[in-house]
């Protein structure tokens, strides 16, 4: 897996930047990950993130956390009601005081980091990707693999919805709301892509800290050929 080559082809469409010119995405890809390499440390990270959320939310409502509030406005911009469709960081922050879900080590790590940094982070299995990752606004006929009532189903995004996708279909709906089943990380995933979505007021220093923390964990979990690419709007009209 050539991680640098994969990231080189990733794209954010102009119509997404038109919604939020302040949008930044940091993409991190790695090969050869061994998710079971440091299980005790993963447990400690999760416990730390849960304690952090309890302390922070004791004095600040989730919706008033600056970066979460910014994402709520971004969702409104493409017609997603924030109370119905919560960005992934907000959903995790709301769950964290009562205990984060335990899924598999890789997923547990990025969920914990998302809470600690109040930042949406997504994890993707590169081995099942077909073509490059790209963020765009949906036509409405794209396929999205998910589960409903315990059964696998295919849904379609709303026209104009912000979605991550590859050549086969949608990999994440409503920017960072829900991932498809096809690209989810498993205990056997070795080649990974992480998507770190940020808006103002998160600073460049804060963004870099998220990436550094994630990269450090990938190294602890045996990651090789770790590459990073940042995509942002290059020109302001």
C-alpha positions in Angstrom: 0.0 0.0 0.0 1.5 3.3 -1.1 -0.1 5.7 1.4 1.5 8.8 0.0 0.1 8.0 -3.5 -3.4 7.4 -2.2 -3.5 10.7 -0.4 -2.2 12.6 -3.4 -5.4 11.8 -5.3 -7.8 12.9 -2.5 -10.1 15.8 -3.4 -12.4 18.3 -1.7 -14.8 19.9 -4.2 -15.2 23.6 -4.6 -18.9 23.4 -3.7 -18.0 22.1 -0.2 -15.5 25.0 0.3 -18.2 27.4 -0.8 -20.3 26.2 2.1 -17.5 26.6 4.6 -14.4 28.4 3.3 -12.7 27.8 6.7 -12.9 24.0 6.3 -9.7 22.0 6.6 -9.2 18.3 6.5 -6.0 16.5 7.5 -5.8 13.0 6.0 -3.5 10.4 7.6 -2.8 7.0 6.0 -0.7 4.2 7.3 0.0 0.6 6.4 0.9 -2.5 8.5 -1.1 -1.5 11.6 -1.5 -4.2 14.3 -4.5 -3.1 16.3 -3.8 -5.5 19.2 -0.3 -4.2 19.8 -1.0 -2.1 22.9 -4.3 -3.0 24.3 -3.6 -1.8 27.9 -2.6 1.6 26.7 -5.8 1.9 24.6 -7.8 1.1 27.7 -6.0 3.9 29.5 -6.6 6.4 26.7 -10.3 5.6 26.7 -10.6 6.1 30.4 -8.8 9.4 30.2 -11.1 10.7 27.4 -14.2 9.7 29.4 -12.9 11.5 32.5 -12.1 14.5 30.4 -15.6 14.6 29.0 -17.2 14.3 32.4 -15.2 17.2 33.8 -15.7 19.5 30.7 -19.4 18.8 30.4 -20.1 19.5 34.0 -19.7 23.2 33.3 -20.2 23.5 29.5 -23.1 22.1 27.4 -22.0 20.1 24.4 -23.6 22.5 21.9 -21.7 25.4 23.4 -18.2 23.9 22.9 -16.8 26.3 20.2 -15.7 23.7 17.6 -18.9 21.7 18.1 -21.0 24.8 17.7 -19.2 25.6 14.5 -20.0 22.1 13.1 -23.6 22.5 14.0 -23.7 25.6 11.9 -22.0 23.7 9.0 -24.6 21.0 9.1 -27.4 23.6 8.9 -25.7 25.1 5.8 -26.5 22.0 3.8 -29.9 21.3 5.4 -29.1 18.8 8.2 -30.8 19.7 11.4 -28.1 19.4 14.2 -30.5 18.0 16.7 -31.4 15.2 14.3 -27.9 14.6 12.8 -25.0 15.2 15.2 -21.5 15.4 13.9 -19.4 12.5 15.1 -17.5 14.4 17.7 -20.7 15.8 19.3 -22.3 12.3 19.4 -19.2 10.8 21.1 -18.9 13.7 23.6 -22.5 13.1 24.6 -21.9 9.4 25.2 -18.5 9.7 26.8 -19.5 10.5 30.4 -21.5 7.3 30.6 -18.7 5.3 28.8 -17.6 5.2 25.2 -18.6 2.3 23.0 -15.9 -0.4 22.7 -15.6 -1.6 19.1 -12.0 -2.5 18.2 -8.7 -1.0 19.2 -8.3 1.2 16.1 -11.8 2.6 16.3 -11.5 3.0 20.1 -8.3 5.1 19.7 -9.8 7.5 17.2 -13.0 7.8 19.1 -11.1 8.7 22.3 -8.9 11.3 20.5 -12.0 12.8 18.9 -13.4 13.4 22.5 -10.1 14.8 23.8 -9.8 17.2 20.9 -13.6 17.9 20.3 -12.9 17.1 16.7 -14.6 14.8 14.2 -12.3 12.0 13.2 -13.2 9.1 10.8 -11.3 5.8 10.3 -11.5 3.9 7.0 -10.2 0.6 5.7 -8.0 1.4 2.7 -8.1 -2.2 1.5 -11.7 -1.9 0.4 -11.4 1.6 -1.2 -12.1 1.8 -4.9 -10.5 4.9 -6.3 -9.6 8.1 -4.4 -11.3 9.6 -1.3 -13.2 12.7 -2.2 -15.6 15.1 -0.3 -18.4 16.5 -2.4 -22.1 17.3 -2.5 -24.2 14.4 -3.4 -26.3 14.0 -6.6 -28.7 11.8 -4.6 -28.3 8.5 -6.5 -25.1 7.4 -4.9 -25.2 4.1 -2.9 -24.5 4.0 0.8 -24.2 0.6 2.5 -25.6 0.6 6.1 -27.6 -1.5 8.5 -31.3 -1.1 9.4 -33.1 -3.4 11.8 -30.1 -5.7 11.9 -30.1 -6.2 8.1 -27.8 -4.8 5.5 -29.5 -2.2 3.3 -28.5 0.3 0.6 -29.6 3.9 1.1 -29.1 7.1 -0.9 -28.0 10.5 0.3 -30.2 13.6 -0.2 -29.3 15.7 -3.1 -26.9 18.4 -2.0 -25.8 16.5 1.1 -22.0 16.7 1.9 -20.6 13.2 1.6 -17.2 11.4 1.5 -17.1 8.9 -1.3 -15.0 6.7 -3.5 -15.7 5.3 -7.0 -18.1 2.7 -5.6 -20.3 4.9 -3.4 -20.7 7.0 -0.3 -18.3 6.2 2.5 -19.6 8.7 5.0 -22.9 10.6 5.0 -23.5 14.2 6.1 -19.8 15.1 6.2 -19.0 13.2 9.3 -22.3 11.8 10.7 -22.3 8.1 9.7 -19.8 5.8 8.1 -20.8 3.1 5.6 -20.4 -0.6 6.7 -18.1 -1.4 3.7 -15.2 0.7 4.9 -15.4 0.3 8.7 -12.3 -0.6 10.6 -12.2 -4.2 12.0 -9.8 -6.1 14.2 -8.0 -7.3 11.1 -7.6 -4.0 9.3 -4.0 -3.3 8.5 -4.1 -0.4 6.0 -5.9 2.7 7.3 -7.1 6.2 6.4 -8.0 8.7 9.0 -10.0 11.8 8.2 -9.7 14.8 10.6 -12.3 17.5 9.9 -11.8 20.9 11.3 -13.4 24.4 11.1 -12.7 27.7 12.7 -12.1 28.5 15.6 -9.7 25.5 15.8 -6.2 26.9 15.3 -3.4 25.4 13.1 -1.6 24.5 16.3 -4.6 22.6 17.6 -5.1 20.8 14.3 -1.4 19.8 14.2 -1.7 18.4 17.8 -4.6 16.1 16.7 -2.6 14.8 13.8 0.5 14.3 16.0 -1.5 12.4 18.6 -3.0 10.2 16.0 0.3 9.5 14.3 1.9 8.7 17.6 -0.8 6.1 18.2 -0.4 4.6 14.8 3.3 4.2 15.5 2.5 2.5 18.8 0.2 0.1 16.9 2.8 -0.9 14.4 1.9 1.5 11.6 4.4 1.9 8.7 4.6 4.3 5.8 2.6 6.9 7.7 1.7 9.8 5.4 -0.2 13.1 5.9 -1.9 15.5 3.6 -3.8 18.7 4.4 -6.6 20.0 2.0 -7.9 23.5 2.4 -9.3 26.3 0.3 -6.4 27.9 -1.5 -8.0 31.1 -2.7 -10.4 33.4 -0.9 -12.7 35.4 -3.3 
